Amino acid sequence: MKVPSTPTITAVKVPSPITLSTMKVPSAPTITTVKVPLPLTLTAMKSPLTAPLASPSDEPRVELQARDSVTQLKEGESAELLCRVRANPPAHLYAWYLNGAAVVQDSVTVVRAGRLSLPSVRPHQAGRYTCEATNIIGATTSNALHITVLHKPRCAKGFQSRSERVARGDTVRVTCRVDASPATSLAYTWTRLTDDGRETLLPYM
């Protein structure tokens, strides 16, 4: 019986040295740092709803003027007063006063906000006028303007007509009081009404 021979081992020669290939891994991403100067200033935008009013004044500035600067008139003539106002925000309310009392519109007085018209001036409309203008900041009263109304003499109130009984021989004192503008250099004439209805001119003493 034939015994198998010892197996033959063949050595393979590996060249020296062994070269290994290395794969490059991409480097980490570069982070750039930006330096911000301190202190950092942030600008806030204003909302139009909260923006303040542009240069509001404390109160209106008011000046009272007469058209054509006419402050002396004859009874029956016309006059117009102007209330000049500078205000921010604008004035929304006007008031007129004569000698401190409120002026109301009637048949001889026309009130239109900053304008007061006297189409046919009467003696009772003479005096010291002022106007007052108001806005949301406050109210201001104007300078005073004095209007003079010239008119002929007329009996003062309470002296239009008086009647007294006296005995024959008694002394009687009669007083004549009148309203006039101007009230200087007045000339008086006295007459007496007789029983038969005739007027007799009395001598001036």
C-alpha positions as CSV (number, residue, x, y, z in Angstrom):
1,M,0.0,0.0,0.0
2,K,1.4,3.3,-1.1
3,V,1.5,6.0,1.5
4,P,1.0,9.5,0.1
5,S,3.9,11.8,0.3
6,T,4.1,14.8,2.5
7,P,2.3,17.8,1.0
8,T,4.5,20.5,-0.5
9,I,4.0,24.0,0.8
10,T,4.8,26.7,-1.7
11,A,5.9,30.1,-0.2
12,V,4.8,33.1,-2.1
13,K,7.2,36.0,-1.9
14,V,5.5,39.4,-1.2
15,P,7.6,42.3,-2.3
16,S,8.7,44.5,0.6
17,P,7.6,47.1,1.7
18,I,3.8,47.0,1.3
19,T,2.3,50.3,0.2
20,L,-1.0,51.2,1.6
21,S,-3.1,54.0,0.0
22,T,-4.6,56.6,2.3
23,M,-7.9,58.4,1.4
24,K,-8.1,62.0,2.3
25,V,-11.1,63.0,4.4
26,P,-12.4,66.6,3.6
27,S,-11.4,69.0,6.3
28,A,-14.0,70.6,8.6
29,P,-15.8,73.7,7.2
30,T,-14.2,77.0,7.9
31,I,-16.1,79.4,10.3
32,T,-15.4,83.1,9.8
33,T,-15.8,85.3,12.9
34,V,-16.9,88.9,12.3
35,K,-16.0,91.3,15.1
36,V,-18.8,93.9,15.9
37,P,-17.5,97.2,17.5
38,L,-18.9,97.9,21.0
39,P,-21.2,99.5,22.0
40,L,-23.7,98.2,19.5
41,T,-26.2,100.9,18.4
42,L,-29.7,99.7,17.4
43,T,-32.0,102.1,15.5
44,A,-35.7,101.7,16.3
45,M,-38.3,102.8,13.7
46,K,-41.1,105.0,15.0
47,S,-44.6,103.9,14.4
48,P,-46.7,106.6,12.6
49,L,-49.4,106.0,15.2
50,T,-47.2,107.1,18.1
51,A,-45.3,109.9,16.4
52,P,-45.8,113.2,18.2
53,L,-47.5,116.2,16.6
54,A,-45.1,118.5,14.7
55,S,-44.1,121.5,16.9
56,P,-47.3,122.0,18.9
57,S,-47.7,125.4,20.4
58,D,-48.7,125.9,24.0
59,E,-51.7,128.0,23.2
60,P,-53.2,129.9,20.2
61,R,-51.9,133.4,19.4
62,V,-54.8,135.7,18.9
63,E,-55.0,139.2,17.5
64,L,-58.2,141.2,17.1
65,Q,-58.5,143.7,14.2
66,A,-61.1,145.8,12.6
67,R,-61.5,145.7,8.9
68,D,-59.9,148.8,7.3
69,S,-58.9,149.7,10.9
70,V,-62.3,151.5,11.3
71,T,-63.2,151.6,15.0
72,Q,-65.3,154.8,15.0
73,L,-68.6,154.7,13.2
74,K,-71.8,156.6,12.8
75,E,-75.1,154.9,13.8
76,G,-76.3,152.7,10.9
77,E,-72.9,152.1,9.4
78,S,-71.4,148.7,9.1
79,A,-68.3,147.2,10.8
80,E,-66.5,143.9,10.8
81,L,-64.1,142.5,13.4
82,L,-61.5,139.8,12.5
83,C,-60.1,137.4,15.0
84,R,-56.6,136.5,13.6
85,V,-55.4,133.2,15.1
86,R,-52.1,131.3,14.8
87,A,-52.3,127.8,16.4
88,N,-51.1,124.3,15.9
89,P,-53.4,122.3,15.9
90,P,-55.9,124.9,14.5
91,A,-58.4,126.6,16.7
92,H,-61.8,124.7,16.7
93,L,-63.8,127.1,19.0
94,Y,-64.3,130.9,19.0
95,A,-66.1,133.1,21.5
96,W,-66.8,136.8,21.3
97,Y,-67.3,139.3,24.2
98,L,-68.6,142.9,24.5
99,N,-67.6,144.5,27.8
100,G,-67.0,141.1,29.3
101,A,-70.4,139.6,28.3
102,A,-70.8,136.9,25.7
103,V,-72.0,138.2,22.2
104,V,-74.8,136.2,20.7
105,Q,-76.1,136.4,17.2
106,D,-79.2,138.4,16.6
107,S,-80.8,140.7,14.0
108,V,-78.0,143.3,14.3
109,T,-75.0,141.0,15.0
110,V,-73.7,138.2,12.8
111,V,-71.1,135.8,14.3
112,R,-69.2,133.4,12.0
113,A,-66.3,131.7,14.0
114,G,-63.4,134.2,13.7
115,R,-65.5,137.0,12.1
116,L,-68.0,139.3,13.8
117,S,-70.2,141.5,11.6
118,L,-72.2,144.5,12.6
119,P,-74.3,145.3,9.4
120,S,-76.0,148.3,10.9
121,V,-74.3,149.4,14.1
122,R,-76.4,150.7,17.0
123,P,-75.4,152.7,20.1
124,H,-75.7,149.7,22.4
125,Q,-73.1,147.9,20.3
126,A,-70.4,150.4,21.3
127,G,-67.8,149.2,23.8
128,R,-64.8,146.9,24.4
129,Y,-64.7,143.8,22.2
130,T,-62.5,140.7,22.6
131,C,-62.4,137.3,21.0
132,E,-61.2,134.0,22.5
133,A,-59.8,131.1,20.4
134,T,-59.5,127.5,21.7
135,N,-57.6,124.4,20.5
136,I,-56.7,121.2,22.2
137,I,-53.8,122.8,24.0
138,G,-55.8,125.7,25.6
139,A,-57.6,129.0,25.1
140,T,-56.3,132.5,24.5
141,T,-58.1,135.9,24.7
142,S,-57.2,138.6,22.2
143,N,-56.3,142.2,22.7
144,A,-59.3,144.5,23.4
145,L,-60.7,146.7,20.6
146,H,-62.9,149.6,21.5
147,I,-65.7,150.4,19.0
148,T,-67.2,153.9,19.2
149,V,-70.7,154.6,17.7
150,L,-71.5,158.3,17.0
151,H,-75.1,159.2,17.4
152,K,-77.4,162.2,17.9
153,P,-78.6,163.1,21.4
154,R,-81.6,161.2,22.8
155,C,-83.3,161.2,26.1
156,A,-81.6,159.0,28.7
157,K,-83.5,156.0,30.0
158,G,-86.1,157.1,32.6
159,F,-86.2,160.7,31.2
160,Q,-88.2,160.2,28.0
161,S,-91.4,161.6,29.4
162,R,-92.3,163.0,32.8
163,S,-95.4,164.7,34.2
164,E,-95.7,166.6,37.5
165,R,-98.5,168.7,39.0
166,V,-97.5,171.9,40.8
167,A,-99.4,174.8,42.4
168,R,-99.4,178.2,40.9
169,G,-96.4,180.2,42.1
170,D,-94.3,177.1,43.1
171,T,-90.8,176.7,41.8
172,V,-90.2,173.8,39.5
173,R,-86.8,172.3,38.6
174,V,-86.8,170.3,35.4
175,T,-83.7,168.2,34.4
176,C,-82.9,167.1,30.9
177,R,-80.6,164.1,30.6
178,V,-79.5,162.8,27.3
179,D,-77.2,160.2,25.8
180,A,-75.0,161.4,22.9
181,S,-71.8,160.5,21.2
182,P,-69.8,162.7,21.3
183,A,-71.2,164.1,24.6
184,T,-69.4,167.4,24.4
185,S,-70.5,170.8,23.1
186,L,-74.2,170.0,23.4
187,A,-76.8,172.8,22.7
188,Y,-80.1,172.7,24.5
189,T,-83.4,174.3,23.5
190,W,-86.4,174.4,25.9
191,T,-90.0,174.7,24.9
192,R,-93.2,174.8,26.9
193,L,-96.5,173.2,25.8
194,T,-99.4,175.5,26.6
195,D,-102.9,174.4,27.5
196,D,-104.1,175.1,24.0
197,G,-101.5,172.8,22.5
198,R,-99.0,175.4,21.3
199,E,-95.3,175.2,21.9
200,T,-93.6,178.2,23.3
201,L,-89.8,178.6,23.1
202,L,-88.4,179.4,26.5
203,P,-85.5,181.9,26.8
204,Y,-82.1,180.5,27.6
205,M,-80.8,181.7,31.0
